[in-house]
Amino acid sequence: GTIDGDIERAVSRRGPLSTFPPGTPQRRLVEALIDVDARLLVSDAEQGGEPTVRVAHEALIARWTKARDFVQGNAQALKIRRRIEERYALWRGLQEVGKISAKETETMSLRARLPAWRARFGHEPGLLSEIDLIDGQRLLREHHSDTEPHLVDYIERSKADDKRMRSRSVRVLTIVASVVTVLAILAFGAGLIALQKKHEAQLQTQQTLEAQSRSLTEAAIGHL
């Protein structure tokens, strides 16, 4: 069922051993559980060589009521953390690609560099946004002390990037509103000027017609 799936994911999940600083009660407990006499936890190294730790057996959680209740009660947080970890791994991969692209950009022509420069003004690729960012912030609020430092930094960086983009959007909207206001004022002023000129032209036409009418009247009286 769902609980068994959550337990299986909790068992398969590895966490950096550095999450538990040497000398702390948490680290002493982890080392005691790794000890050959207990072997409740297993410590190994990932591809990068960083030591990790994981639960040795599914039965440790499945048959330990307190651990099982913890996994069940924090299933949503564990799912969020797993999703954040996946996004973090994707972001790190994009970071490496970005370093290569930056070197290539140095040799590009001005026209070829423009797309790269434009990209810098948008969201940083790979950072959290929308629902993922909301969940990441929730994870920090509820489980900050249990979240690995690199994930905390990743979420905080995503939050700062989102704030930057929102501030930029507000500035852009403010500028657009100002431009629209100025254009409206100019258009209104131009309309007034046009209306005034039209009125002056009509007045001048009327005065010309009146002058011609007087001249014709005077000429007619002179012939009598």
Contacts in CASP RR format, 6 or more apart in sequence:
PFRMAT RR
TARGET T0000
AUTHOR 0000-0000-0000
METHOD contacts of the structure
MODEL  1
GTIDGDIERAVSRRGPLSTFPPGTPQRRLVEALIDVDARLLVSDAEQGGE
PTVRVAHEALIARWTKARDFVQGNAQALKIRRRIEERYALWRGLQEVGKI
SAKETETMSLRARLPAWRARFGHEPGLLSEIDLIDGQRLLREHHSDTEPH
LVDYIERSKADDKRMRSRSVRVLTIVASVVTVLAILAFGAGLIALQKKHE
AQLQTQQTLEAQSRSLTEAAIGHL
2 75 0 8 1.000
3 68 0 8 1.000
3 71 0 8 1.000
3 72 0 8 1.000
3 75 0 8 1.000
4 62 0 8 1.000
6 71 0 8 1.000
6 72 0 8 1.000
6 75 0 8 1.000
6 78 0 8 1.000
7 58 0 8 1.000
7 61 0 8 1.000
7 62 0 8 1.000
7 68 0 8 1.000
7 71 0 8 1.000
8 58 0 8 1.000
9 78 0 8 1.000
9 82 0 8 1.000
10 55 0 8 1.000
10 61 0 8 1.000
10 71 0 8 1.000
10 78 0 8 1.000
11 54 0 8 1.000
11 55 0 8 1.000
11 57 0 8 1.000
11 58 0 8 1.000
11 60 0 8 1.000
11 61 0 8 1.000
12 54 0 8 1.000
13 54 0 8 1.000
13 78 0 8 1.000
13 82 0 8 1.000
14 44 0 8 1.000
14 46 0 8 1.000
14 52 0 8 1.000
14 53 0 8 1.000
14 54 0 8 1.000
15 52 0 8 1.000
15 53 0 8 1.000
15 54 0 8 1.000
15 148 0 8 1.000
16 50 0 8 1.000
16 51 0 8 1.000
16 52 0 8 1.000
16 53 0 8 1.000
16 148 0 8 1.000
17 30 0 8 1.000
17 43 0 8 1.000
17 50 0 8 1.000
17 51 0 8 1.000
17 52 0 8 1.000
17 53 0 8 1.000
18 50 0 8 1.000
18 51 0 8 1.000
19 148 0 8 1.000
19 149 0 8 1.000
20 26 0 8 1.000
20 27 0 8 1.000
20 30 0 8 1.000
20 53 0 8 1.000
21 27 0 8 1.000
30 41 0 8 1.000
30 53 0 8 1.000
32 38 0 8 1.000
33 40 0 8 1.000
33 41 0 8 1.000
34 40 0 8 1.000
34 41 0 8 1.000
34 42 0 8 1.000
34 43 0 8 1.000
34 53 0 8 1.000
39 56 0 8 1.000
40 55 0 8 1.000
40 56 0 8 1.000
40 57 0 8 1.000
40 60 0 8 1.000
41 53 0 8 1.000
41 54 0 8 1.000
41 55 0 8 1.000
41 56 0 8 1.000
42 53 0 8 1.000
42 54 0 8 1.000
42 55 0 8 1.000
42 56 0 8 1.000
43 51 0 8 1.000
43 52 0 8 1.000
43 53 0 8 1.000
44 51 0 8 1.000
44 52 0 8 1.000
44 54 0 8 1.000
45 51 0 8 1.000
45 52 0 8 1.000
46 52 0 8 1.000
55 61 0 8 1.000
60 67 0 8 1.000
61 67 0 8 1.000
61 68 0 8 1.000
61 71 0 8 1.000
62 68 0 8 1.000
71 78 0 8 1.000
74 143 0 8 1.000
77 139 0 8 1.000
77 142 0 8 1.000
77 143 0 8 1.000
80 135 0 8 1.000
80 136 0 8 1.000
80 138 0 8 1.000
80 139 0 8 1.000
81 139 0 8 1.000
81 143 0 8 1.000
81 147 0 8 1.000
81 151 0 8 1.000
83 132 0 8 1.000
83 135 0 8 1.000
84 128 0 8 1.000
84 132 0 8 1.000
84 135 0 8 1.000
84 136 0 8 1.000
84 139 0 8 1.000
84 151 0 8 1.000
84 154 0 8 1.000
84 155 0 8 1.000
85 151 0 8 1.000
87 126 0 8 1.000
87 128 0 8 1.000
87 132 0 8 1.000
87 154 0 8 1.000
88 150 0 8 1.000
88 151 0 8 1.000
88 154 0 8 1.000
90 126 0 8 1.000
91 125 0 8 1.000
91 126 0 8 1.000
91 127 0 8 1.000
91 154 0 8 1.000
94 125 0 8 1.000
94 126 0 8 1.000
101 116 0 8 1.000
105 113 0 8 1.000
105 116 0 8 1.000
108 116 0 8 1.000
119 125 0 8 1.000
121 168 0 8 1.000
122 165 0 8 1.000
123 129 0 8 1.000
123 161 0 8 1.000
123 162 0 8 1.000
123 165 0 8 1.000
124 157 0 8 1.000
124 161 0 8 1.000
127 154 0 8 1.000
127 157 0 8 1.000
127 158 0 8 1.000
127 161 0 8 1.000
127 162 0 8 1.000
128 136 0 8 1.000
128 154 0 8 1.000
128 155 0 8 1.000
128 158 0 8 1.000
128 159 0 8 1.000
128 162 0 8 1.000
129 158 0 8 1.000
129 162 0 8 1.000
132 158 0 8 1.000
133 155 0 8 1.000
133 158 0 8 1.000
133 159 0 8 1.000
133 162 0 8 1.000
136 155 0 8 1.000
136 158 0 8 1.000
137 155 0 8 1.000
137 159 0 8 1.000
139 147 0 8 1.000
139 155 0 8 1.000
140 147 0 8 1.000
140 152 0 8 1.000
140 155 0 8 1.000
140 156 0 8 1.000
144 152 0 8 1.000
147 155 0 8 1.000
END
